[in-house]
Amino acid sequence: MKISLKKPVLAIGPLHPLQEEMEFFQLTVDGEIVTDIDVRIGYNHRGIEKISETLQFDQVPYLISRICGICSASHPLAFVQAVEELAGITPPDRARYVRTIINELERIHSHVLWVGLAGHFIGYDTVFMWAWKYREPILDILEKITGNRNNYGNVKVGGCREDIDDSIIGEMLKELDKIEKKMNMLTKAVLDDPILQARLKGVGILTKQDAIRYAVTGPTARGSGVDIDVRRDDPYAAYGELDWKVITQPEGDVFAKAVVRLLELFESIKIVRQALKKLPGGPIAVEVKQIPAGEATGHTEAPRGETFHYVRSDGGNRPVRHKVRAPSYVNVPSFKASCIGTNISDVTITLAAVDPCYSCTERLAVIGGSKVTYDGKELLRLSRGKTEQLKKQLGFKEGFKFE
């Protein structure tokens, strides 16, 4: 009898609802322990950069807001700031504040969305339902300002397209007070829950050294004790004129990343509240006649981390080169460090911990030679099963409840 010593391979992707667009994770497992992981990206190439070269500078922000629905303010802002640097344009003060408000509202709704989905992945659907309920007022505010809940189309070279009507500032401040109370309740309920602590602490650890080695960014980096944030380190918009702090946690596990995002919610609310109260008068845009030849870069702190846009112009009305680097590009490969040595049941929440965008379909890529296959439902079952085991070990009989 011939005995094969080849370790089985578990495939996740290229299409899976936990993943930023389409990515492929090939896990080598020993029993239920991950011993190696191969991350492959680039499955969903939409030609955004090439299409950008066919559009006028004023049209490009509409295109790149579609790179990611949850980062549809930060990508256009990074591009616009690159073009403004290239052209030597300074947007009006009011535009800088409006940009800050919209980007921070987007950060709030992105982080709350992540908290809800993280709860869903480990079997706490009450967290999912309440978190998404609290997210709705944020989207309503964005819609009042820009006309859209996502893909706002507000920023342009030289300023903003839509202003914040002074008549709704008082209403927005009252809504922020309500949202802050709800976020405070949600944060305390999540962070004080012993089951969640047992389920997430020590899981998917990305050490500070590995975070630096993989050049991760955003909450993924700050959850590993790397104290970086573009808003503070290279201030843009109105961030340098407002009082707020960068949130970090040293542990590097999934729980630490959750803490960072939850506490960042309150910093974002603080930023928006200050920006509304200090909102200057005056115009929201300056006239832009021509973009000169040259090249420049712009970057912003998107909800997932630092976003880069490189723009080159030949003096015409279209960019001749536009290069984009989204935060998931550097965050995704860090799974090579955080997933090895973990249980299969922890892989899904570790993948979700870097907050990748979600694909609309779920499909399994089968690797030749392996008979071990798990679809998305099975991975969720394993993840939720571990949560139930921990509940029994800790003597809990009922699930998550809000008092």
C-alpha positions as CSV (number, residue, x, y, z in Angstrom):
1,M,0.0,0.0,0.0
2,K,1.3,3.4,-1.0
3,I,0.9,6.0,1.7
4,S,0.9,9.7,0.7
5,L,2.5,12.1,3.2
6,K,1.4,15.1,1.3
7,K,-0.5,17.5,3.6
8,P,-4.0,18.5,2.5
9,V,-4.7,21.9,1.0
10,L,-7.7,24.0,1.9
11,A,-8.7,26.7,-0.7
12,I,-10.6,29.9,0.2
13,G,-11.5,32.0,-2.8
14,P,-11.0,33.5,-5.3
15,L,-14.6,34.5,-4.6
16,H,-15.7,34.7,-0.9
17,P,-17.8,37.2,1.0
18,L,-15.0,37.8,3.6
19,Q,-12.6,39.0,1.0
20,E,-11.6,42.3,-0.6
21,E,-12.9,41.8,-4.1
22,M,-11.4,38.5,-5.4
23,E,-8.4,37.0,-3.7
24,F,-7.2,33.5,-3.3
25,F,-5.9,31.8,-0.1
26,Q,-4.4,28.4,-0.3
27,L,-4.0,26.9,3.2
28,T,-1.8,23.9,3.9
29,V,-3.2,22.2,7.0
30,D,-2.1,19.5,9.4
31,G,-5.3,18.2,10.9
32,E,-7.1,21.5,11.6
33,I,-3.9,23.6,12.2
34,V,-2.7,25.9,9.4
35,T,0.9,25.2,8.6
36,D,1.4,27.4,5.6
37,I,-0.6,29.9,3.5
38,D,-0.2,31.2,0.0
39,V,-2.0,34.5,-0.8
40,R,-2.7,35.4,-4.4
41,I,-4.2,38.7,-5.5
42,G,-5.1,40.3,-8.8
43,Y,-8.1,38.3,-9.8
44,N,-10.4,41.3,-10.2
45,H,-8.6,43.7,-12.6
46,R,-11.1,46.3,-13.8
47,G,-8.6,48.5,-15.5
48,I,-9.4,51.6,-13.3
49,E,-6.0,53.2,-13.9
50,K,-6.2,52.8,-17.7
51,I,-9.8,54.1,-17.8
52,S,-8.6,57.1,-15.8
53,E,-6.3,58.0,-18.6
54,T,-9.3,58.4,-21.0
55,L,-11.2,60.8,-18.7
56,Q,-10.7,64.5,-17.9
57,F,-9.3,65.4,-14.5
58,D,-12.7,66.5,-13.4
59,Q,-14.3,63.1,-14.3
60,V,-11.7,60.9,-12.6
61,P,-13.1,61.2,-9.0
62,Y,-16.4,59.7,-10.1
63,L,-14.5,56.7,-11.5
64,I,-12.2,56.1,-8.6
65,S,-14.9,56.4,-6.0
66,R,-16.0,53.0,-7.4
67,I,-12.7,51.4,-6.5
68,C,-14.3,50.7,-3.1
69,G,-17.8,51.7,-1.9
70,I,-16.7,52.1,1.7
71,C,-13.7,54.2,0.7
72,S,-15.5,56.3,-1.9
73,A,-14.4,59.5,-0.2
74,S,-10.8,58.7,0.6
75,H,-9.8,57.5,-2.9
76,P,-11.0,60.6,-4.8
77,L,-9.5,62.9,-2.1
78,A,-6.1,61.2,-2.5
79,F,-6.3,61.7,-6.3
80,V,-7.5,65.3,-6.0
81,Q,-4.8,66.2,-3.5
82,A,-2.2,64.8,-5.9
83,V,-3.6,67.0,-8.8
84,E,-3.8,70.0,-6.5
85,E,-0.2,69.6,-5.5
86,L,0.8,69.2,-9.1
87,A,-1.0,72.4,-10.1
88,G,-0.1,74.4,-7.0
89,I,-3.8,74.7,-6.0
90,T,-4.9,75.4,-2.5
91,P,-8.6,74.6,-1.8
92,P,-10.7,77.1,0.3
93,D,-10.8,76.6,4.0
94,R,-14.5,75.7,4.0
95,A,-13.8,72.9,1.4
96,R,-11.0,71.5,3.6
97,Y,-13.4,71.2,6.5
98,V,-16.2,69.7,4.4
99,R,-13.8,67.1,3.1
100,T,-12.8,66.2,6.6
101,I,-16.4,65.8,7.8
102,I,-17.3,63.5,4.9
103,N,-14.2,61.4,5.3
104,E,-14.8,60.9,9.0
105,L,-18.4,60.1,8.6
106,E,-17.3,57.5,6.1
107,R,-14.8,56.1,8.6
108,I,-17.6,55.8,11.2
109,H,-19.9,53.9,8.9
110,S,-17.1,51.6,7.7
111,H,-15.9,50.7,11.2
112,V,-19.5,50.0,12.4
113,L,-20.1,47.9,9.3
114,W,-17.0,45.9,10.2
115,V,-18.1,45.3,13.8
116,G,-21.4,44.0,12.7
117,L,-20.0,41.6,10.1
118,A,-17.3,40.4,12.6
119,G,-20.1,39.5,15.0
120,H,-21.9,37.6,12.2
121,F,-18.8,35.6,11.4
122,I,-18.5,34.2,15.0
123,G,-22.2,33.7,15.5
124,Y,-23.2,36.9,17.3
125,D,-25.9,38.1,14.9
126,T,-27.4,40.5,17.5
127,V,-24.1,42.5,17.2
128,F,-24.6,42.5,13.4
129,M,-28.2,43.7,13.5
130,W,-27.6,46.4,16.1
131,A,-24.4,47.7,14.5
132,W,-26.0,48.1,11.1
133,K,-29.0,49.8,12.7
134,Y,-26.7,52.4,14.3
135,R,-24.9,52.9,10.9
136,E,-28.0,54.1,9.2
137,P,-28.1,57.6,10.7
138,I,-24.5,58.2,9.5
139,L,-25.6,57.3,5.9
140,D,-28.6,59.6,6.3
141,I,-26.3,62.5,7.2
142,L,-24.0,61.7,4.2
143,E,-27.0,61.6,1.9
144,K,-28.2,65.1,3.2
145,I,-24.8,66.6,2.4
146,T,-23.9,64.9,-0.9
147,G,-27.2,63.3,-2.1
148,N,-25.7,59.8,-1.9
149,R,-25.3,57.2,0.9
150,N,-22.1,55.9,-0.9
151,N,-20.1,57.0,-3.9
152,Y,-20.6,60.6,-2.8
153,G,-19.1,62.4,-5.8
154,N,-18.4,65.5,-3.6
155,V,-14.7,66.2,-4.0
156,K,-13.2,67.8,-7.0
157,V,-9.9,69.5,-8.0
158,G,-10.0,72.8,-6.3
159,G,-12.6,72.1,-3.6
160,C,-16.0,70.4,-3.2
161,R,-19.1,70.1,-5.3
162,E,-21.7,70.3,-2.5
163,D,-21.6,72.4,0.6
164,I,-23.0,71.7,4.0
165,D,-26.0,73.9,4.5
166,D,-25.6,75.9,7.8
167,S,-29.2,75.2,8.6
168,I,-28.6,71.5,9.1
169,I,-25.5,71.8,11.3
170,G,-27.5,71.9,14.5
171,E,-29.4,68.8,13.4
172,M,-26.2,67.0,12.6
173,L,-24.7,67.8,16.0
174,K,-27.8,66.4,17.8
175,E,-27.6,63.3,15.6
176,L,-23.9,62.9,16.5
177,D,-24.8,63.0,20.2
178,K,-27.4,60.2,19.7
179,I,-24.9,58.2,17.7
180,E,-22.2,58.6,20.3
181,K,-24.5,57.2,23.0
182,K,-25.3,54.2,20.8
183,M,-21.7,53.6,20.0
184,N,-20.8,53.8,23.7
185,M,-23.3,51.1,24.5
186,L,-22.2,48.9,21.6
187,T,-18.5,49.3,22.5
188,K,-19.0,48.5,26.2
189,A,-21.2,45.5,25.3
190,V,-18.7,44.1,22.8
191,L,-15.5,44.8,24.8
192,D,-16.9,43.6,28.1
193,D,-18.3,40.3,26.8
194,P,-16.3,37.4,28.2
195,I,-17.2,35.1,25.3
196,L,-15.9,37.6,22.7
197,Q,-12.7,38.1,24.7
198,A,-12.2,34.3,24.9
199,R,-13.0,34.0,21.2
200,L,-10.9,36.8,19.9
201,K,-8.0,37.3,22.3
202,G,-4.8,35.6,21.2
203,V,-6.3,34.8,17.7
204,G,-4.6,35.8,14.5
205,I,-1.8,37.6,16.1
206,L,0.3,39.9,13.9
207,T,3.3,41.0,15.9
208,K,4.6,44.5,15.7
209,Q,7.7,43.2,14.0
210,D,5.7,41.4,11.3
211,A,3.4,44.4,10.9
212,I,6.4,46.5,10.1
213,R,7.9,43.8,7.9
214,Y,4.8,43.5,5.8
215,A,4.3,47.3,5.8
216,V,0.7,47.0,6.9
217,T,-1.3,50.1,7.5
218,G,-4.4,51.5,9.2
219,P,-6.2,49.7,12.0
220,T,-4.3,46.5,11.0
221,A,-1.0,48.3,11.9
222,R,-2.3,50.2,14.9
223,G,-3.8,47.0,16.3
224,S,-0.2,45.7,16.4
225,G,1.2,48.7,18.2
226,V,2.5,50.5,15.1
227,D,1.7,54.2,15.8
228,I,1.0,55.6,12.3
229,D,-1.8,57.6,10.8
230,V,-1.6,59.9,7.8
231,R,-4.0,62.4,9.3
232,R,-1.5,63.1,12.0
233,D,1.8,62.3,10.4
234,D,1.2,64.3,7.2
235,P,-1.9,66.4,7.9
236,Y,-4.3,67.2,5.1
237,A,-7.8,68.7,4.8
238,A,-8.5,70.2,8.3
239,Y,-7.0,67.4,10.5
240,G,-4.0,69.5,11.6
241,E,-6.4,72.1,13.1
242,L,-8.5,69.7,15.2
243,D,-7.9,67.9,18.5
244,W,-8.0,64.1,18.3
245,K,-5.6,61.2,19.0
246,V,-4.4,58.1,17.3
247,I,-5.6,54.8,18.8
248,T,-3.2,51.9,19.1
249,Q,-3.2,48.5,20.8
250,P,-0.1,46.4,21.4
251,E,-1.5,42.8,21.3
252,G,-1.8,42.4,17.5
253,D,-4.7,39.9,17.7
254,V,-8.3,40.1,16.4
255,F,-9.5,41.6,19.6
256,A,-6.9,44.4,19.5
257,K,-8.0,45.3,16.0
258,A,-11.7,45.4,17.2
259,V,-10.7,47.7,20.1
260,V,-8.8,50.0,17.7
261,R,-11.8,50.4,15.4
262,L,-14.3,50.8,18.2
263,L,-12.3,53.5,19.9
264,E,-11.6,55.2,16.6
265,L,-15.4,55.7,16.3
266,F,-15.3,58.2,19.2
267,E,-12.3,60.0,17.7
268,S,-14.1,60.4,14.4
269,I,-17.2,61.7,16.1
270,K,-15.0,64.2,18.0
271,I,-13.4,65.3,14.7
272,V,-16.8,65.8,13.0
273,R,-18.2,67.6,15.9
274,Q,-15.3,70.0,16.0
275,A,-15.2,70.5,12.2
276,L,-18.9,71.4,12.2
277,K,-18.5,73.9,15.0
278,K,-15.4,75.5,13.4
279,L,-16.7,75.3,9.8
280,P,-15.4,78.5,8.1
281,G,-17.5,80.7,5.8
282,G,-16.6,81.4,2.2
283,P,-16.6,79.4,-1.1
284,I,-16.2,75.7,-1.3
285,A,-14.1,75.7,-4.5
286,V,-11.6,77.7,-6.6
287,E,-11.5,77.9,-10.4
288,V,-9.1,75.6,-12.0
289,K,-8.1,76.5,-15.6
290,Q,-5.3,74.1,-16.4
291,I,-3.3,71.3,-15.0
292,P,0.4,71.8,-15.9
293,A,2.8,69.1,-16.9
294,G,4.5,67.2,-14.0
295,E,3.9,64.5,-11.5
296,A,2.7,64.3,-7.9
297,T,1.4,61.9,-5.2
298,G,-1.5,62.2,-2.8
299,H,-2.4,60.1,0.2
300,T,-5.1,59.8,2.7
301,E,-6.0,57.7,5.8
302,A,-8.8,55.6,4.5
303,P,-10.9,53.5,6.9
304,R,-8.6,50.5,6.1
305,G,-5.3,52.5,6.1
306,E,-3.1,54.6,3.9
307,T,-4.2,55.1,0.3
308,F,-1.8,56.4,-2.4
309,H,-2.5,58.0,-5.7
310,Y,0.2,58.9,-8.2
311,V,-0.7,61.3,-11.1
312,R,1.3,62.4,-14.1
313,S,0.2,65.1,-16.5
314,D,1.6,66.2,-19.9
315,G,-0.2,69.6,-19.6
316,G,-3.4,68.3,-21.3
317,N,-6.8,67.8,-19.7
318,R,-6.3,64.1,-18.9
319,P,-3.8,62.3,-16.7
320,V,-1.2,60.3,-18.8
321,R,-0.5,58.0,-15.9
322,H,-2.5,57.3,-12.7
323,K,-1.3,54.7,-10.2
324,V,-3.4,53.6,-7.2
325,R,-2.3,51.7,-4.2
326,A,-5.1,50.8,-1.8
327,P,-4.4,49.7,1.8
328,S,-5.6,46.1,1.3
329,Y,-2.7,45.6,-1.2
330,V,-0.3,45.6,1.8
331,N,-2.7,44.4,4.5
332,V,-3.8,41.2,2.7
333,P,-0.3,39.5,2.5
334,S,0.1,39.8,6.2
335,F,-2.1,36.7,6.6
336,K,1.2,34.8,5.9
337,A,2.2,35.8,9.4
338,S,-1.1,35.9,11.2
339,C,-2.8,32.7,10.0
340,I,0.1,30.2,10.3
341,G,-0.3,28.1,13.5
342,T,-4.0,28.9,13.9
343,N,-7.0,26.6,13.8
344,I,-9.1,26.5,10.6
345,S,-12.0,27.8,12.7
346,D,-10.0,31.0,13.4
347,V,-9.0,31.7,9.8
348,T,-12.3,33.4,8.7
349,I,-12.2,35.9,11.5
350,T,-8.5,36.5,11.0
351,L,-9.2,37.2,7.3
352,A,-12.0,39.5,8.3
353,A,-9.9,41.3,10.9
354,V,-8.0,43.4,8.3
355,D,-11.5,44.6,7.0
356,P,-11.2,43.5,3.4
357,C,-14.1,44.5,1.2
358,Y,-16.8,41.9,0.4
359,S,-17.4,40.1,-2.8
360,C,-21.0,39.6,-3.9
361,T,-20.7,35.9,-4.6
362,E,-19.2,32.9,-2.8
363,R,-17.3,30.2,-4.7
364,L,-14.7,27.7,-3.8
365,A,-11.5,27.2,-5.9
366,V,-10.5,23.5,-5.8
367,I,-6.8,22.8,-6.0
368,G,-5.9,19.6,-7.8
369,G,-4.7,16.7,-5.8
370,S,-6.5,17.6,-2.6
371,K,-9.8,16.1,-1.5
372,V,-10.3,18.5,1.5
373,T,-12.7,21.2,0.5
374,Y,-14.7,23.6,2.7
375,D,-17.3,26.0,1.3
376,G,-18.2,29.3,3.1
377,K,-21.0,27.7,5.1
378,E,-18.7,25.1,6.5
379,L,-16.1,27.7,7.5
380,L,-18.8,29.8,9.2
381,R,-20.0,26.6,11.0
382,L,-16.5,25.9,12.3
383,S,-16.0,29.5,13.5
384,R,-19.4,29.6,15.2
385,G,-18.9,26.1,16.6
386,K,-15.7,27.3,18.4
387,T,-17.8,30.2,19.9
388,E,-20.3,27.7,21.2
389,Q,-17.6,25.5,22.8
390,L,-16.2,28.5,24.6
391,K,-19.7,29.4,25.9
392,K,-20.0,26.0,27.4
393,Q,-16.6,26.1,28.9
394,L,-17.3,29.4,30.5
395,G,-20.7,28.3,31.7
396,F,-22.8,30.6,29.4
397,K,-26.1,29.3,28.2
398,E,-27.5,32.3,26.3
399,G,-26.0,34.4,23.5
400,F,-25.2,38.1,23.3
401,K,-27.7,40.5,24.7
402,F,-28.0,44.3,25.0
403,E,-29.2,45.6,28.4
